[in-house]
Amino acid sequence: MTVLRACVHYIDIFTEHCGRLLAWLVLAMALLTTAVVVLRYGFNTGSIMAQEAITYMHGCLFMLAAAYALKSEAHVRVDIFYRNFSPRGQAWVNSVGGIIFLMPLCAFIGFSSWNYVAESWAIREVSPEPGGIPAVFLLKSLLPLMAANLFLQGLAETLRGALVLVAEPRA
C-alpha cells in the first residue's frame, strides 16, 4: 500500500506542477490577444502567426490542463447523489468510474489519435495560412498527450479511491 500511496503522490505532484505551469498560458494568451487587437485596430496590421499562436496556447491549455482539472475536482460532475455519499461511497464511484469510463476513454483517444498524429509528424504538417505557424504537427500532438496525462491522473484517482476502500472500516 505504501507503493500505491507513493505512486498517487508522485502523479499528483506531476499534475500539480503541470497545471501551475499551464496556468501561465492564460496570461500569455491575454497579452498576445491584446497585442493582436492593438496591432489590428491601432496600426492596421496583423499577424497570422500571432493569431495561430493564441489558438495553439488555447489548445495546449485546455488539452493538457484536463488532468489538473480532474485532480482539483474542477471538472464537470453530475453530483446530485455523489455529494450525499459517504467518503467510502464516493471512493466506489471514483474507482469504478475511473476503471470503466475514464481510463478506457483515454486509451481510446490515445490509440485512435496515434496514426493521425504520426502522419502529421511524418509530413511535418504546416499551417495552410501564409505566414502561419509551420508546426501543426505539434498542435495535433496534444491529443495523445492529453490522453496520457488524463489517464495518469485517472489512475491516481482510481488508486486513491481504492486506498480509501481498503483502509476505511466498513460501516
FIKOLZA-1660 file (N, C-alpha, C; in steps of 0.1 Angstrom, whole numbers, plus 5000, padded with zeros to 4 digits):
% residues 171
   i   px   py   pz ch aa at
   1 5008 4988 5000  A  M  N
   1 5000 5000 5000  A  M CA
   1 5009 5013 5000  A  M  C
   2 5020 5012 5006  A  T  N
   2 5029 5023 5006  A  T CA
   2 5033 5027 4992  A  T  C
   3 5036 5017 4984  A  V  N
   3 5039 5019 4970  A  V CA
   3 5028 5026 4962  A  V  C
   4 5016 5022 4965  A  L  N
   4 5004 5028 4958  A  L CA
   4 5003 5042 4963  A  L  C
   5 5005 5045 4976  A  R  N
   5 5004 5059 4981  A  R CA
   5 5015 5067 4974  A  R  C
   6 5027 5062 4973  A  A  N
   6 5038 5069 4967  A  A CA
   6 5035 5072 4952  A  A  C
   7 5029 5062 4945  A  C  N
   7 5025 5064 4931  A  C CA
   7 5015 5075 4930  A  C  C
   8 5005 5075 4938  A  V  N
   8 4994 5085 4938  A  V CA
   8 5001 5099 4941  A  V  C
   9 5009 5099 4951  A  H  N
   9 5016 5112 4955  A  H CA
   9 5024 5118 4943  A  H  C
  10 5032 5110 4937  A  Y  N
  10 5041 5115 4926  A  Y CA
  10 5033 5119 4914  A  Y  C
  11 5022 5111 4911  A  I  N
  11 5014 5115 4899  A  I CA
  11 5007 5129 4903  A  I  C
  12 5002 5130 4915  A  D  N
  12 4996 5143 4919  A  D CA
  12 5006 5155 4918  A  D  C
  13 5019 5152 4922  A  I  N
  13 5029 5163 4922  A  I CA
  13 5031 5166 4907  A  I  C
  14 5033 5157 4898  A  F  N
  14 5035 5159 4884  A  F CA
  14 5023 5167 4878  A  F  C
  15 5011 5163 4881  A  T  N
  15 4999 5170 4876  A  T CA
  15 4998 5184 4882  A  T  C
  16 5001 5186 4894  A  E  N
  16 5001 5199 4901  A  E CA
  16 5011 5208 4894  A  E  C
  17 5023 5204 4892  A  H  N
  17 5033 5212 4886  A  H CA
  17 5029 5216 4871  A  H  C
  18 5024 5206 4864  A  C  N
  18 5020 5209 4850  A  C CA
  18 5008 5219 4850  A  C  C
  19 4999 5217 4859  A  G  N
  19 4988 5226 4860  A  G CA
  19 4992 5241 4863  A  G  C
  20 5001 5242 4873  A  R  N
  20 5006 5255 4876  A  R CA
  20 5014 5262 4865  A  R  C
  21 5021 5254 4858  A  L  N
  21 5029 5259 4846  A  L CA
  21 5019 5263 4835  A  L  C
  22 5009 5255 4833  A  L  N
  22 4999 5258 4822  A  L CA
  22 4991 5270 4825  A  L  C
  23 4989 5273 4838  A  A  N
  23 4982 5285 4842  A  A CA
  23 4988 5298 4836  A  A  C
  24 5001 5298 4835  A  W  N
  24 5007 5310 4829  A  W CA
  24 5003 5312 4814  A  W  C
  25 4998 5302 4808  A  L  N
  25 4994 5304 4794  A  L CA
  25 4982 5313 4793  A  L  C
  26 4974 5314 4804  A  V  N
  26 4963 5323 4804  A  V CA
  26 4968 5337 4803  A  V  C
  27 4978 5341 4810  A  L  N
  27 4984 5354 4810  A  L CA
  27 4990 5357 4796  A  L  C
  28 4997 5347 4791  A  A  N
  28 5004 5348 4778  A  A CA
  28 4993 5350 4767  A  A  C
  29 4982 5342 4768  A  M  N
  29 4971 5344 4758  A  M CA
  29 4965 5358 4759  A  M  C
  30 4963 5362 4771  A  A  N
  30 4956 5376 4772  A  A CA
  30 4965 5387 4767  A  A  C
  31 4978 5386 4770  A  L  N
  31 4988 5396 4765  A  L CA
  31 4989 5395 4750  A  L  C
  32 4990 5383 4744  A  L  N
  32 4991 5382 4730  A  L CA
  32 4978 5386 4723  A  L  C
  33 4967 5383 4728  A  T  N
  33 4954 5388 4723  A  T CA
  33 4953 5403 4723  A  T  C
  34 4957 5409 4733  A  T  N
  34 4957 5424 4734  A  T CA
  34 4967 5429 4724  A  T  C
  35 4978 5423 4722  A  A  N
  35 4988 5428 4712  A  A CA
  35 4982 5427 4698  A  A  C
  36 4975 5416 4695  A  V  N
  36 4969 5414 4682  A  V CA
  36 4958 5424 4679  A  V  C
  37 4950 5427 4689  A  V  N
  37 4939 5437 4688  A  V CA
  37 4945 5451 4686  A  V  C
  38 4955 5454 4694  A  V  N
  38 4961 5468 4692  A  V CA
  38 4968 5469 4679  A  V  C
  39 4975 5459 4674  A  L  N
  39 4981 5459 4661  A  L CA
  39 4971 5461 4650  A  L  C
  40 4960 5453 4651  A  R  N
  40 4950 5452 4641  A  R CA
  40 4942 5466 4640  A  R  C
  41 4937 5470 4651  A  Y  N
  41 4929 5482 4651  A  Y CA
  41 4936 5495 4654  A  Y  C
  42 4948 5494 4660  A  G  N
  42 4955 5507 4662  A  G CA
  42 4965 5510 4651  A  G  C
  43 4971 5499 4645  A  F  N
  43 4981 5502 4635  A  F CA
  43 4978 5495 4621  A  F  C
  44 4966 5490 4620  A  N  N
  44 4961 5484 4608  A  N CA
  44 4970 5474 4602  A  N  C
  45 4976 5466 4611  A  T  N
  45 4985 5455 4607  A  T CA
  45 4981 5442 4615  A  T  C
  46 4984 5431 4610  A  G  N
  46 4981 5419 4616  A  G CA
  46 4992 5408 4615  A  G  C
  47 4990 5398 4622  A  S  N
  47 5000 5387 4622  A  S CA
  47 4992 5373 4623  A  S  C
  48 4993 5366 4612  A  I  N
  48 4986 5353 4612  A  I CA
  48 4993 5344 4623  A  I  C
  49 5006 5345 4623  A  M  N
  49 5014 5336 4633  A  M CA
  49 5009 5339 4647  A  M  C
  50 5007 5352 4651  A  A  N
  50 5003 5356 4664  A  A CA
  50 4989 5350 4667  A  A  C
  51 4980 5351 4657  A  Q  N
  51 4967 5346 4659  A  Q CA
  51 4966 5331 4660  A  Q  C
  52 4975 5324 4653  A  E  N
  52 4975 5310 4654  A  E CA
  52 4982 5306 4667  A  E  C
  53 4991 5314 4672  A  A  N
  53 4998 5312 4685  A  A CA
  53 4988 5312 4696  A  A  C
  54 4978 5321 4695  A  I  N
  54 4967 5321 4705  A  I CA
  54 4959 5308 4705  A  I  C
  55 4956 5304 4693  A  T  N
  55 4949 5291 4691  A  T CA
  55 4957 5279 4697  A  T  C
  56 4970 5279 4694  A  Y  N
  56 4979 5269 4700  A  Y CA
  56 4979 5269 4715  A  Y  C
  57 4980 5281 4721  A  M  N
  57 4981 5282 4735  A  M CA
  57 4968 5278 4741  A  M  C
  58 4957 5282 4735  A  H  N
  58 4943 5278 4740  A  H CA
  58 4942 5263 4739  A  H  C
  59 4946 5256 4728  A  G  N
  59 4945 5242 4727  A  G CA
  59 4954 5235 4738  A  G  C
  60 4966 5240 4739  A  C  N
  60 4975 5235 4749  A  C CA
  60 4969 5236 4763  A  C  C
  61 4964 5247 4766  A  L  N
  61 4958 5249 4780  A  L CA
  61 4947 5240 4783  A  L  C
  62 4938 5239 4774  A  F  N
  62 4926 5230 4777  A  F CA
  62 4929 5216 4775  A  F  C
  63 4937 5212 4766  A  M  N
  63 4940 5197 4764  A  M CA
  63 4949 5192 4776  A  M  C
  64 4959 5200 4779  A  L  N
  64 4969 5195 4789  A  L CA
  64 4964 5198 4804  A  L  C
  65 4955 5207 4805  A  A  N
  65 4951 5210 4819  A  A CA
  65 4939 5201 4823  A  A  C
  66 4934 5192 4815  A  A  N
  66 4923 5184 4818  A  A CA
  66 4927 5175 4830  A  A  C
  67 4939 5170 4831  A  A  N
  67 4943 5162 4842  A  A CA
  67 4944 5170 4855  A  A  C
  68 4948 5183 4854  A  Y  N
  68 4948 5192 4866  A  Y CA
  68 4934 5194 4870  A  Y  C
  69 4925 5196 4861  A  A  N
  69 4911 5198 4865  A  A CA
  69 4905 5186 4872  A  A  C
  70 4909 5174 4867  A  L  N
  70 4904 5162 4874  A  L CA
  70 4910 5161 4888  A  L  C
  71 4923 5164 4890  A  K  N
  71 4929 5164 4903  A  K CA
  71 4923 5174 4912  A  K  C
  72 4920 5185 4907  A  S  N
  72 4915 5196 4915  A  S CA
  72 4899 5195 4917  A  S  C
  73 4893 5185 4912  A  E  N
  73 4879 5183 4911  A  E CA
  73 4872 5195 4906  A  E  C
  74 4878 5201 4895  A  A  N
  74 4872 5213 4888  A  A CA
  74 4865 5208 4875  A  A  C
  75 4864 5195 4873  A  H  N
  75 4857 5190 4861  A  H CA
  75 4842 5190 4863  A  H  C
  76 4835 5188 4853  A  V  N
  76 4820 5188 4853  A  V CA
  76 4817 5174 4859  A  V  C
  77 4809 5175 4870  A  R  N
  77 4804 5162 4876  A  R CA
  77 4789 5164 4879  A  R  C
  78 4782 5154 4876  A  V  N
  78 4768 5154 4879  A  V CA
  78 4767 5148 4893  A  V  C
  79 4767 5156 4903  A  D  N
  79 4768 5151 4916  A  D CA
  79 4755 5152 4925  A  D  C
  80 4744 5150 4918  A  I  N
  80 4731 5150 4926  A  I CA
  80 4731 5140 4937  A  I  C
  81 4737 5128 4935  A  F  N
  81 4737 5118 4945  A  F CA
  81 4751 5118 4951  A  F  C
  82 4761 5120 4943  A  Y  N
  82 4775 5118 4948  A  Y CA
  82 4778 5126 4960  A  Y  C
  83 4774 5139 4960  A  R  N
  83 4777 5148 4972  A  R CA
  83 4771 5143 4985  A  R  C
  84 4761 5135 4984  A  N  N
  84 4755 5129 4996  A  N CA
  84 4761 5116 5001  A  N  C
  85 4769 5110 4992  A  F  N
  85 4775 5097 4995  A  F CA
  85 4786 5099 5007  A  F  C
  86 4788 5088 5014  A  S  N
  86 4799 5088 5024  A  S CA
  86 4812 5088 5016  A  S  C
  87 4823 5091 5023  A  P  N
  87 4836 5090 5016  A  P CA
  87 4839 5076 5010  A  P  C
  88 4834 5066 5016  A  R  N
  88 4835 5053 5010  A  R CA
  88 4827 5051 4998  A  R  C
  89 4815 5056 4998  A  G  N
  89 4806 5056 4986  A  G CA
  89 4812 5064 4974  A  G  C
  90 4818 5076 4978  A  Q  N
  90 4825 5084 4968  A  Q CA
  90 4837 5077 4962  A  Q  C
  91 4844 5070 4971  A  A  N
  91 4856 5062 4966  A  A CA
  91 4852 5051 4956  A  A  C
  92 4840 5045 4959  A  W  N
  92 4835 5035 4950  A  W CA
  92 4832 5041 4936  A  W  C
  93 4825 5052 4936  A  V  N
  93 4821 5059 4924  A  V CA
  93 4834 5063 4916  A  V  C
  94 4844 5069 4923  A  N  N
  94 4856 5073 4917  A  N CA
  94 4864 5061 4911  A  N  C
  95 4865 5051 4919  A  S  N
  95 4873 5039 4914  A  S CA
  95 4866 5032 4902  A  S  C
  96 4853 5029 4904  A  V  N
  96 4846 5022 4893  A  V CA
  96 4845 5031 4881  A  V  C
  97 4842 5044 4883  A  G  N
  97 4842 5053 4871  A  G CA
  97 4855 5054 4864  A  G  C
  98 4866 5055 4871  A  G  N
  98 4879 5055 4865  A  G CA
  98 4882 5043 4857  A  G  C
  99 4879 5031 4863  A  I  N
  99 4882 5018 4856  A  I CA
  99 4873 5016 4844  A  I  C
 100 4860 5019 4845  A  I  N
 100 4850 5016 4835  A  I CA
 100 4849 5027 4824  A  I  C
 101 4850 5040 4828  A  F  N
 101 4848 5050 4819  A  F CA
 101 4861 5058 4815  A  F  C
 102 4867 5064 4825  A  L  N
 102 4878 5074 4822  A  L CA
 102 4890 5067 4816  A  L  C
 103 4896 5057 4822  A  M  N
 103 4908 5052 4816  A  M CA
 103 4906 5045 4803  A  M  C
 104 4895 5038 4800  A  P  N
 104 4893 5032 4787  A  P CA
 104 4891 5044 4776  A  P  C
 105 4884 5054 4780  A  L  N
 105 4882 5066 4771  A  L CA
 105 4896 5072 4768  A  L  C
 106 4904 5074 4778  A  C  N
 106 4918 5079 4775  A  C CA
 106 4926 5070 4766  A  C  C
 107 4925 5057 4768  A  A  N
 107 4932 5047 4760  A  A CA
 107 4926 5048 4745  A  A  C
 108 4913 5049 4744  A  F  N
 108 4907 5050 4731  A  F CA
 108 4912 5063 4723  A  F  C
 109 4912 5074 4730  A  I  N
 109 4916 5086 4724  A  I CA
 109 4931 5085 4720  A  I  C
 110 4939 5080 4729  A  G  N
 110 4953 5079 4726  A  G CA
 110 4956 5070 4714  A  G  C
 111 4950 5058 4714  A  F  N
 111 4952 5049 4703  A  F CA
 111 4946 5054 4690  A  F  C
 112 4934 5059 4691  A  S  N
 112 4928 5063 4678  A  S CA
 112 4934 5076 4672  A  S  C
 113 4941 5084 4681  A  S  N
 113 4947 5096 4675  A  S CA
 113 4962 5094 4671  A  S  C
 114 4967 5082 4674  A  W  N
 114 4981 5080 4672  A  W CA
 114 4985 5081 4657  A  W  C
 115 4978 5074 4648  A  N  N
 115 4981 5075 4634  A  N CA
 115 4979 5089 4628  A  N  C
 116 4968 5095 4633  A  Y  N
 116 4966 5109 4628  A  Y CA
 116 4977 5118 4632  A  Y  C
 117 4983 5117 4644  A  V  N
 117 4994 5125 4648  A  V CA
 117 5007 5120 4641  A  V  C
 118 5009 5107 4639  A  A  N
 118 5021 5102 4633  A  A CA
 118 5022 5107 4618  A  A  C
 119 5010 5107 4611  A  E  N
 119 5010 5111 4598  A  E CA
 119 5013 5126 4597  A  E  C
 120 5008 5134 4606  A  S  N
 120 5012 5148 4607  A  S CA
 120 5026 5150 4609  A  S  C
 121 5032 5143 4618  A  W  N
 121 5047 5144 4621  A  W CA
 121 5055 5139 4609  A  W  C
 122 5050 5129 4602  A  A  N
 122 5057 5123 4590  A  A CA
 122 5059 5134 4579  A  A  C
 123 5049 5142 4577  A  I  N
 123 5050 5152 4567  A  I CA
 123 5053 5166 4572  A  I  C
 124 5056 5166 4586  A  R  N
 124 5058 5179 4592  A  R CA
 124 5048 5189 4588  A  R  C
 125 5035 5186 4591  A  E  N
 125 5024 5194 4586  A  E CA
 125 5025 5209 4591  A  E  C
 126 5023 5218 4582  A  V  N
 126 5024 5232 4585  A  V CA
 126 5010 5238 4583  A  V  C
 127 5009 5251 4587  A  S  N
 127 4997 5258 4586  A  S CA
 127 4993 5261 4572  A  S  C
 128 4980 5260 4568  A  P  N
 128 4976 5263 4554  A  P CA
 128 4977 5278 4551  A  P  C
 129 4978 5286 4562  A  E  N
 129 4978 5300 4560  A  E CA
 129 4992 5305 4557  A  E  C
 130 4993 5314 4548  A  P  N
 130 5007 5320 4546  A  P CA
 130 5011 5328 4558  A  P  C
 131 5023 5326 4563  A  G  N
 131 5027 5333 4575  A  G CA
 131 5023 5326 4588  A  G  C
 132 5016 5315 4587  A  G  N
 132 5012 5308 4598  A  G CA
 132 5023 5300 4605  A  G  C
 133 5020 5294 4616  A  I  N
 133 5030 5286 4623  A  I CA
 133 5032 5273 4616  A  I  C
 134 5045 5270 4613  A  P  N
 134 5049 5258 4605  A  P CA
 134 5050 5246 4614  A  P  C
 135 5040 5244 4623  A  A  N
 135 5041 5232 4632  A  A CA
 135 5028 5227 4636  A  A  C
 136 5019 5225 4627  A  V  N
 136 5006 5219 4630  A  V CA
 136 5007 5206 4637  A  V  C
 137 5018 5199 4633  A  F  N
 137 5020 5185 4639  A  F CA
 137 5022 5186 4655  A  F  C
 138 5027 5197 4659  A  L  N
 138 5028 5199 4674  A  L CA
 138 5015 5201 4680  A  L  C
 139 5006 5209 4674  A  L  N
 139 4993 5211 4679  A  L CA
 139 4985 5197 4680  A  L  C
 140 4986 5189 4669  A  K  N
 140 4979 5176 4669  A  K CA
 140 4985 5167 4679  A  K  C
 141 4997 5169 4683  A  S  N
 141 5004 5160 4693  A  S CA
 141 4997 5162 4707  A  S  C
 142 4990 5172 4709  A  L  N
 142 4983 5174 4721  A  L CA
 142 4972 5163 4724  A  L  C
 143 4967 5157 4713  A  L  N
 143 4957 5147 4715  A  L CA
 143 4962 5135 4723  A  L  C
 144 4973 5128 4719  A  P  N
 144 4977 5117 4727  A  P CA
 144 4984 5122 4740  A  P  C
 145 4989 5134 4741  A  L  N
 145 4995 5139 4753  A  L CA
 145 4984 5141 4764  A  L  C
 146 4972 5146 4759  A  M  N
 146 4961 5148 4768  A  M CA
 146 4956 5135 4773  A  M  C
 147 4955 5125 4764  A  A  N
 147 4950 5112 4768  A  A CA
 147 4960 5106 4778  A  A  C
 148 4973 5107 4776  A  A  N
 148 4983 5101 4786  A  A CA
 148 4982 5108 4799  A  A  C
 149 4982 5122 4799  A  N  N
 149 4981 5129 4812  A  N CA
 149 4968 5126 4819  A  N  C
 150 4957 5126 4812  A  L  N
 150 4944 5123 4819  A  L CA
 150 4944 5108 4824  A  L  C
 151 4949 5099 4816  A  F  N
 151 4950 5085 4820  A  F CA
 151 4958 5084 4833  A  F  C
 152 4969 5091 4834  A  L  N
 152 4978 5090 4845  A  L CA
 152 4971 5096 4858  A  L  C
 153 4964 5107 4856  A  Q  N
 153 4957 5113 4868  A  Q CA
 153 4945 5104 4871  A  Q  C
 154 4938 5099 4861  A  G  N
 154 4927 5089 4863  A  G CA
 154 4932 5077 4871  A  G  C
 155 4944 5072 4868  A  L  N
 155 4949 5061 4876  A  L CA
 155 4951 5065 4890  A  L  C
 156 4957 5077 4892  A  A  N
 156 4959 5082 4906  A  A CA
 156 4946 5083 4914  A  A  C
 157 4935 5089 4907  A  E  N
 157 4922 5090 4914  A  E CA
 157 4916 5076 4917  A  E  C
 158 4918 5067 4908  A  T  N
 158 4913 5053 4910  A  T CA
 158 4920 5047 4921  A  T  C
 159 4933 5048 4922  A  L  N
 159 4941 5042 4933  A  L CA
 159 4938 5049 4946  A  L  C
 160 4936 5062 4946  A  R  N
 160 4932 5070 4958  A  R CA
 160 4919 5064 4963  A  R  C
 161 4909 5062 4954  A  G  N
 161 4896 5056 4959  A  G CA
 161 4898 5042 4964  A  G  C
 162 4907 5034 4958  A  A  N
 162 4909 5020 4962  A  A CA
 162 4916 5020 4976  A  A  C
 163 4925 5030 4978  A  L  N
 163 4931 5031 4991  A  L CA
 163 4921 5034 5002  A  L  C
 164 4911 5043 4999  A  V  N
 164 4901 5046 5009  A  V CA
 164 4893 5033 5011  A  V  C
 165 4890 5026 5001  A  L  N
 165 4881 5014 5003  A  L CA
 165 4888 5003 5011  A  L  C
 166 4902 5002 5009  A  V  N
 166 4909 4992 5017  A  V CA
 166 4912 4997 5031  A  V  C
 167 4914 5010 5033  A  A  N
 167 4918 5015 5046  A  A CA
 167 4907 5018 5056  A  A  C
 168 4896 5022 5050  A  E  N
 168 4885 5027 5059  A  E CA
 168 4876 5015 5063  A  E  C
 169 4873 5014 5076  A  P  N
 169 4865 5003 5081  A  P CA
 169 4851 5004 5075  A  P  C
 170 4844 4993 5073  A  R  N
 170 4831 4993 5067  A  R CA
 170 4821 4997 5078  A  R  C
 171 4811 5005 5074  A  A  N
 171 4801 5009 5083  A  A CA
 171 4789 5000 5084  A  A  C
% end
